[in-house]
Amino acid sequence: MTGAARGVGRGVALVLGETGATVYVTDRESRDHRHSQLPGTVEDTAEQVTERGGHGIPVRVDHADDKAVESLFDRVRDEQGGLDLLVANACDGNALPFAGGPFWTLPLEHWHNMIDIGVRSHLVSAWYAAPLLIERRGLAVLTGYADPDAEVIAGHLFYDLAMTSVSRLARSLAHDLRPHGVTALAVSPGFTRTEAITAALGEDVPGADSIEFPGRAVRVLLEDPEVGRHAGRTLRVADLAREYGFSDV
């Protein structure tokens, strides 16, 4: 579970904990190495996973560091022998103030935060996880956002590129993994009450989903024996809630 110190990643990890799962909680945010003033560390999330009945294992990983990611999956292989589920969620899209506008007015640093740390880290995690997923005929879930009606998602070129790339990446991974019994897809949360959103807009955000709503989507997909029919698709959490009959907390 990459990028799980806070936000959607934490919500997915918590729901998986309720199933009794062993969850490797990864992020660069740890109690000894803080990068943000927002609450949340890998240790916090891992403890909450365990409190819910699972086994949370905190691992501090900078997902921009390929060697660190390789070491993570070497550890998973040594300790577990395989992998049932990869959730690639790490991104640094909120490292700079998020506001759309003409592309030439947006800081070029967004490329690093959204493409290098976001899209590329999804690919690198999948690259190292693939042999472990094949061992278990597992599931790879990438998190992104989809808005087929938007000309430019959120009016932000870098964000639009990142989210569109995640969807295409899921499709390409599915093409290569399907013959090996592994399903790859993308899940698109709606407007979610992450720690960053709460810090900016307050606790009571009308119309916002909890961070656990995407987790419930991941759970039903993991438990669906016919999940392969979704391979390569980008699935909105709200649509999955209607299809599978689950609701938010």
Secondary structure as GFF3:
##gff-version 3
##sequence-region A 1 249
A	DSSP	alpha_helix	7	18	.	.	.	ID=ss1
A	DSSP	beta_strand	22	27	.	.	.	ID=ss2
A	DSSP	alpha_helix	42	51	.	.	.	ID=ss3
A	DSSP	beta_strand	55	60	.	.	.	ID=ss4
A	DSSP	alpha_helix	66	80	.	.	.	ID=ss5
A	DSSP	beta_strand	85	88	.	.	.	ID=ss6
A	DSSP	three_ten_helix	103	105	.	.	.	ID=ss7
A	DSSP	alpha_helix	109	110	.	.	.	ID=ss8
A	DSSP	pi_helix	111	120	.	.	.	ID=ss9
A	DSSP	alpha_helix	121	136	.	.	.	ID=ss10
A	DSSP	beta_strand	139	143	.	.	.	ID=ss11
A	DSSP	three_ten_helix	153	155	.	.	.	ID=ss12
A	DSSP	alpha_helix	157	177	.	.	.	ID=ss13
A	DSSP	three_ten_helix	178	180	.	.	.	ID=ss14
A	DSSP	beta_strand	183	188	.	.	.	ID=ss15
A	DSSP	alpha_helix	195	201	.	.	.	ID=ss16
A	DSSP	alpha_helix	212	223	.	.	.	ID=ss17
A	DSSP	three_ten_helix	227	230	.	.	.	ID=ss18
A	DSSP	beta_strand	234	236	.	.	.	ID=ss19
A	DSSP	alpha_helix	237	244	.	.	.	ID=ss20
###
